[in-house]
Amino acid sequence: MTHNTHEFERIRYELPELLESFSLELIAITVRTSREGINASMDLQGQRRALTTALALHHIGHSHARVQHGIPVDPQGLRAIREEAKSTLPEIP
């Protein structure tokens, strides 16, 4: 074993004891702040705008189907999806 492997093994066994010593409040704060940091970085990458746009387009699709078919989905949609999947996906043995 290399030094790094020994160190990893030591940390692996000590980590649960270390985590037990933290209060639940500290862990909750750490999770919340980590989540906020991740969300902020994703916002800077434009993910929130992309999700908002995708959801808006999704709603437009339902509105279109309601106008065309009187219900929020195309009645032929499931059949069309299955047929397209059969023609584009490889067969699983």
Secondary structure, DSSP 8 states (H G I E B T S, - for coil): --HHHHHHHHHHHHHHHHHHHS-HHHHHHHHHHHHHHHHHHHHHTTHHHHHHHHHHHHHHHHHHHHHHHSSSS-TTHHHHHHHHHHHHS----
